[in-house]
């Protein structure tokens, strides 16, 4: 699988720019995992860390599901791997498979894209239980971009440890 990654526009409106940056970071995560087996994707970074590429994919599926479906779209859906809301559970990919994790992640990305497209504006709000406040779609998109950016840095280091691939 080869992932196509398109850079964000240099001049665009706010919503188009946020959407493009989010898709850019989603594609970056997929690129970091391209060509790796389930076993490679389960490889831990270094003791005592349990961080793996597969765990990051699972975690980001939970992030997408939480922020777009549960918070903004008010869907009463459980988390996939983290029933108590502890996203660290998703990081444990010791028994996970590539197909299972990527299918769930891609499903959540498509749901997130739908929720964002259907929202009237970036000012649409949803209630975030842990924060105890309403949050805007704008904040959600920025928060999820931040999650991907941070974890893509982790993914870069993990990939380098697996086969030496670096960059981009």
JOFEN-V770465 format. One record per backbone hydrogen bond with DSSP energy under -0.5 kcal/mol. CO is the residue of the C=O (numbers start at 1). NH is the residue of the N-H. If there is no record, write none. Layout:
co: (CO CO)
nh: (NH NH)
This chain:
co: (1 5 13 14 15 16 17 18 19 20 21 22 23 24 25 26 27 28 29 30 30 31 33 37 38 40 41 46 51 52 53 54 55 56 57 58 59 60 61 62 63 64 64 65 65 66 67 68 69 71 75 82 85 86 87 87 88 88 89 91 93 97 98 99 100 101 102 103 104 105 106 107 108 109 110 111 112 113 114 115 116 121 122 124 126 127 128 128 133 135 136 137 138 139 140 141 142 143 144 145 146 147 148 149 150 151 152 153 154 155 156 157 158 159 159 159 160)
nh: (3 7 17 18 19 20 21 22 23 24 25 26 27 28 29 30 31 32 33 33 34 34 36 41 42 43 54 49 45 56 57 58 59 60 61 62 63 64 65 66 67 68 69 69 70 71 72 73 75 127 77 85 87 89 90 91 91 92 92 93 96 101 102 103 104 105 106 107 108 109 110 111 112 113 114 115 116 117 118 119 119 124 138 137 135 129 132 133 128 126 140 141 142 143 144 145 146 147 148 149 150 151 152 153 154 155 156 157 158 159 160 161 162 163 164 165 164)
